[in-house]
Amino acid sequence: MQHGFVESFNGRLRAECLNEHLFDNLNEARQIIEEWRIDYNTNRPHTSLNGIKSTEFATRTNRGQTQNRIS
């Protein structure tokens, strides 16, 4: 296990998305995977981020970096 976060994400993607759908074509696969990605990043809290959503974490981190640069 060399990249724990990547391997964890890949396992989750496979279990929650890829194993749940049969894709008829590449465009359908792209659409379903994109919908899953948006849900994963915007609607779901992550334990590795202390229970907050990825988008909230990214916004909070950017605000903190901006404030530190100004100070």
Secondary structure as UniProt FT lines:
FT   HELIX           4..16
FT   HELIX           18..20
FT   HELIX           26..42
FT   STRAND          45..46
FT   HELIX           47..49
FT   TURN            50..51
FT   STRAND          52..53
FT   HELIX           54..70
//
